[in-house]
């Protein structure tokens, strides 16, 4: 049976927050994904099925990047764009049909990692077969680890923004403490699948909190002081302080990497992809984490002063 859409479908209802969407997402991927989501809803296809289909496209695309043949690489690019469109469509389908779930978010994240694992492995093998030394394995590993840190930090920043500006109604801003508590409610005997997914998500969330401890502290302070509702003044201050950095965080998200990947393939310089990850993107990450730390410290001081004024 086809999934029921609770209200007349409107593309704006499938956005997280408009200012958190990239230009390419707003004017291409979200529009294409929305049309795909409506088709999948009529077919009764679950969001996780769309996620897995996109994963298949992306993994095959990574394999096609191995070959030093431009036509084959372009075929991979087409599949990769299709994978990204499906990655948008699965979330839009979930929001259209009211089928959002933590399990779906975790599977989506795992699939994204599998796609880029395929890309990194095949680009590394391509470089090796083209005459690169064994050092390319270390370069690729450094780039992949950098990628993980960069994308994790960008995802954490975006989810924090959604969490604070929407009064906690949006944003998958889970804490490691809450996830650890949920993880302990399952056993490997009775809920192996749920426990496996949660251990993956818990480790990923811990990594994000380690990258940005001051944002973790800010979230904990807000939840402790304003457990019922975040004050409007704090929401406005957070929005004004965080919004300008989105154009920089966007560089560390998927679309920029795809553009870079396509460029190095067209130039037949796949190793350049690794070096940009290690140098340019890491320098940008350091700058953004420094900026984020100062922002959170400033907001923490404002909350402290507001709290003191209330007590006085």
C-alpha positions as CSV (number, residue, x, y, z in Angstrom):
1,X,0.0,0.0,0.0
2,X,1.3,3.5,-0.9
3,X,2.4,5.6,2.0
4,X,-0.1,8.3,3.0
5,X,1.0,12.0,2.8
6,X,-0.6,13.7,5.8
7,X,-1.1,17.0,4.0
8,X,-0.9,18.5,0.5
9,X,2.8,18.1,-0.4
10,X,4.8,21.3,-0.5
11,X,8.5,21.4,-1.0
12,X,9.1,23.8,1.8
13,X,7.8,21.2,4.3
14,X,10.7,18.9,3.3
15,X,13.4,21.5,4.1
16,X,15.1,21.3,7.5
17,X,15.7,25.0,7.7
18,X,16.1,27.0,4.5
19,X,19.2,28.9,5.5
20,X,20.9,25.6,6.4
21,X,20.4,24.4,2.8
22,X,23.2,24.9,0.2
23,X,22.4,26.8,-3.1
24,X,22.8,23.6,-5.1
25,X,20.5,21.8,-2.7
26,X,17.8,24.5,-2.8
27,X,17.7,24.9,-6.5
28,X,18.5,21.4,-7.7
29,X,18.8,18.5,-5.3
30,X,15.8,19.4,-3.1
31,X,13.6,20.0,-6.2
32,X,14.6,16.7,-7.8
33,X,14.5,14.9,-4.5
34,X,11.0,16.2,-3.8
35,X,9.7,14.8,-7.1
36,X,11.3,11.5,-6.5
37,X,9.9,11.5,-2.9
38,X,6.4,11.9,-4.2
39,X,6.9,9.0,-6.7
40,X,8.3,6.8,-4.0
41,X,5.5,7.7,-1.6
42,X,3.0,6.6,-4.3
43,X,4.9,3.3,-4.8
44,X,4.9,2.7,-1.1
45,X,8.7,2.6,-0.9
46,X,10.2,3.1,2.6
47,X,12.8,5.8,3.1
48,X,15.4,3.2,4.0
49,X,14.9,1.6,0.6
50,X,15.6,4.9,-1.1
51,X,18.7,5.2,1.1
52,X,20.0,1.8,0.0
53,X,19.3,2.5,-3.6
54,X,21.3,5.7,-3.4
55,X,24.1,3.8,-1.7
56,X,24.2,1.3,-4.6
57,X,24.5,4.2,-7.1
58,X,27.3,5.8,-5.1
59,X,29.3,2.7,-4.5
60,X,29.2,1.8,-8.2
61,X,30.2,5.3,-9.1
62,X,33.2,5.0,-6.8
63,X,34.2,1.9,-8.8
64,X,33.9,3.7,-12.1
65,X,36.3,6.3,-10.9
66,X,39.0,3.6,-10.8
67,X,39.3,3.5,-14.6
68,X,41.5,6.0,-16.5
69,X,38.8,6.5,-19.1
70,X,36.9,9.8,-19.2
71,X,33.6,8.3,-20.5
72,X,33.6,5.7,-17.7
73,X,34.4,8.5,-15.2
74,X,31.5,10.6,-16.5
75,X,29.2,7.6,-16.2
76,X,30.3,7.4,-12.6
77,X,29.6,11.2,-12.1
78,X,26.0,10.7,-13.4
79,X,25.5,7.8,-11.0
80,X,27.0,9.9,-8.2
81,X,24.6,12.8,-8.9
82,X,21.8,10.3,-8.9
83,X,23.0,9.0,-5.5
84,X,23.1,12.5,-4.1
85,X,19.5,13.1,-5.4
86,X,18.4,9.9,-3.7
87,X,20.2,11.0,-0.5
88,X,18.0,14.1,-0.6
89,X,14.9,12.2,-1.5
90,X,15.0,9.7,1.4
91,X,14.8,12.4,4.0
92,X,12.2,14.3,2.1
93,X,10.1,11.1,1.8
94,X,10.5,10.5,5.5
95,X,9.2,14.0,6.3
96,X,6.4,13.8,3.7
97,X,5.1,10.6,5.1
98,X,5.9,11.1,8.8
99,X,8.3,8.2,8.9
100,X,11.4,9.9,10.3
101,X,13.4,7.7,12.6
102,X,16.7,7.5,14.3
103,X,17.3,4.1,12.7
104,X,16.8,5.7,9.2
105,X,19.3,8.6,10.1
106,X,21.9,6.1,11.2
107,X,21.6,3.9,8.1
108,X,21.8,7.1,6.0
109,X,25.0,8.0,7.7
110,X,26.5,4.5,7.3
111,X,25.6,4.5,3.6
112,X,27.2,7.9,3.1
113,X,30.4,6.5,4.6
114,X,30.3,3.4,2.4
115,X,30.0,5.6,-0.7
116,X,33.0,7.6,0.2
117,X,34.9,4.5,1.2
118,X,34.3,3.2,-2.3
119,X,35.6,6.4,-3.7
120,X,38.7,6.6,-1.6
121,X,39.6,2.9,-2.2
122,X,39.2,3.1,-6.0
123,X,41.0,6.4,-6.3
124,X,43.9,5.0,-4.3
125,X,44.1,1.9,-6.4
126,X,43.9,4.1,-9.6
127,X,46.9,6.2,-8.3
128,X,48.8,3.0,-7.5
129,X,48.2,1.4,-10.9
130,X,49.3,4.6,-12.5
131,X,52.7,4.4,-10.9
132,X,52.3,6.1,-7.5
133,X,54.4,4.7,-4.6
134,X,53.0,2.8,-1.7
135,X,53.0,6.2,0.2
136,X,49.7,6.9,-1.6
137,X,48.0,4.6,1.0
138,X,49.1,6.8,3.8
139,X,48.1,9.9,1.9
140,X,44.6,8.5,1.2
141,X,44.2,7.3,4.8
142,X,45.1,10.8,6.1
143,X,42.6,12.3,3.6
144,X,39.9,9.9,4.6
145,X,40.4,10.5,8.3
146,X,40.3,14.3,7.6
147,X,37.1,13.8,5.6
148,X,35.5,12.0,8.5
149,X,36.4,14.8,11.0
150,X,35.4,17.6,8.6
151,X,32.0,16.1,7.6
152,X,31.3,15.1,11.3
153,X,32.0,18.7,12.5
154,X,29.9,20.2,9.7
155,X,27.0,17.9,10.5
156,X,27.3,18.7,14.2
157,X,27.2,22.4,13.6
158,X,24.2,22.2,11.3
159,X,22.2,20.0,13.7
160,X,23.0,22.4,16.6
161,X,21.7,25.3,14.5
162,X,18.5,23.4,13.7
163,X,18.1,22.4,17.4
164,X,18.5,25.9,18.9
165,X,16.7,28.0,16.3
166,X,13.6,25.7,16.1
167,X,13.1,25.4,19.9
168,X,14.4,21.8,19.8
169,X,11.6,20.8,17.3
170,X,14.1,20.1,14.5
171,X,17.6,18.8,14.3
172,X,19.0,15.4,15.2
173,X,21.1,16.7,18.0
174,X,21.6,13.6,20.1
175,X,24.0,13.6,23.0
176,X,26.4,10.7,23.7
177,X,25.0,10.4,27.2
178,X,21.4,9.9,26.0
179,X,22.6,7.5,23.3
180,X,24.6,5.5,25.8
181,X,21.5,5.2,28.0
182,X,19.4,3.9,25.0
183,X,22.2,1.6,24.0
184,X,22.2,-0.1,27.4
185,X,18.5,-0.8,27.1
186,X,19.1,-3.3,24.3
187,X,20.9,-6.7,24.5
188,X,22.9,-8.4,21.7
189,X,20.6,-11.4,22.1
190,X,17.2,-9.6,21.9
191,X,18.0,-6.5,19.8
192,X,21.3,-7.1,17.9
193,X,20.4,-4.9,15.0
194,X,19.3,-1.9,17.1
195,X,22.3,-2.3,19.4
196,X,24.7,-2.5,16.4
197,X,23.3,0.7,14.9
198,X,23.4,2.5,18.2
199,X,27.0,1.6,18.8
200,X,27.9,3.1,15.4
201,X,25.9,6.2,16.1
202,X,27.2,6.5,19.7
203,X,30.8,6.4,18.4
204,X,30.1,8.9,15.7
205,X,28.4,11.3,18.2
206,X,31.3,11.0,20.7
207,X,33.7,11.9,17.9
208,X,31.6,15.0,17.1
209,X,31.6,16.0,20.8
210,X,35.4,15.6,21.0
211,X,35.9,17.8,18.0
212,X,33.8,20.6,19.5
213,X,33.7,20.3,23.3
214,X,32.6,23.9,23.8
215,X,29.5,23.3,21.6
216,X,28.7,20.2,23.7
217,X,29.1,22.3,26.9
218,X,26.8,25.0,25.4
219,X,24.1,22.5,24.6
220,X,24.3,20.9,28.1
221,X,24.1,24.4,29.7
222,X,21.1,25.4,27.7
223,X,19.3,22.1,28.5
224,X,20.1,22.5,32.2
225,X,19.0,26.1,32.5
226,X,16.1,26.1,30.0
227,X,14.8,22.5,30.0
228,X,11.2,23.6,29.1
229,X,11.8,26.2,26.4
230,X,14.8,28.1,25.0
231,X,14.3,31.9,25.5
232,X,13.5,33.8,22.4
233,X,16.5,36.2,23.0
234,X,18.9,33.2,23.1
235,X,17.4,31.7,19.9
236,X,17.8,35.0,18.1
237,X,21.4,35.5,19.4
238,X,22.3,32.0,18.3
239,X,20.8,32.4,14.9
240,X,22.5,35.8,14.3
241,X,25.9,34.5,15.5
242,X,25.8,31.1,13.7
243,X,24.1,31.9,10.4
244,X,27.1,33.8,8.7
245,X,29.3,30.7,9.1
246,X,27.1,28.4,7.0
247,X,28.7,29.5,3.7
248,X,32.0,28.3,5.1
249,X,30.7,25.1,6.7
250,X,29.0,24.3,3.4
251,X,32.5,24.0,1.8
252,X,33.1,20.9,4.1
253,X,29.8,19.3,3.1
254,X,29.0,16.9,0.2
255,X,28.4,19.2,-2.7
256,X,31.9,20.8,-2.6
257,X,33.6,17.5,-2.4
258,X,31.6,16.2,-5.4
259,X,32.6,19.3,-7.4
260,X,36.3,18.8,-6.4
261,X,36.1,15.1,-7.2
262,X,34.7,15.8,-10.7
263,X,37.3,18.5,-11.4
264,X,40.3,16.2,-10.5
265,X,38.8,13.4,-12.6
266,X,38.4,15.7,-15.6
267,X,42.0,16.8,-15.1
268,X,43.1,13.2,-14.6
269,X,44.8,14.2,-11.3
270,X,43.0,12.0,-8.7
271,X,45.7,12.4,-6.1
272,X,44.9,16.1,-5.9
273,X,41.6,15.2,-4.2
274,X,43.5,13.7,-1.3
275,X,45.8,16.7,-0.9
276,X,43.0,19.3,-0.9
277,X,41.3,17.3,1.8
278,X,44.5,17.2,3.9
279,X,45.5,20.9,3.4
280,X,42.8,23.3,2.4
281,X,39.8,21.6,4.1
282,X,41.7,21.0,7.3
283,X,42.8,24.6,7.5
284,X,39.2,25.7,7.0
285,X,38.0,23.2,9.7
286,X,40.5,24.7,12.2
287,X,39.3,28.2,11.4
288,X,35.7,27.2,11.8
289,X,36.2,25.4,15.1
290,X,38.0,28.4,16.4
291,X,35.2,30.7,15.3
292,X,32.6,28.3,16.8
293,X,34.4,28.1,20.1
294,X,34.4,31.9,20.4
295,X,30.8,32.1,19.5
296,X,29.7,29.5,22.1
297,X,31.9,31.1,24.8
298,X,30.3,34.5,24.1
299,X,26.8,33.0,24.3
300,X,27.7,31.2,27.5
301,X,28.8,34.5,29.0
302,X,25.5,36.1,28.0
303,X,23.5,33.3,29.6
304,X,25.6,33.7,32.8
305,X,24.9,37.4,32.9
306,X,21.2,36.9,32.2
307,X,21.0,34.3,35.0
308,X,22.8,36.6,37.4
309,X,20.5,39.4,36.6
310,X,17.4,37.2,37.3
311,X,18.9,36.2,40.7
312,X,19.6,39.8,41.6
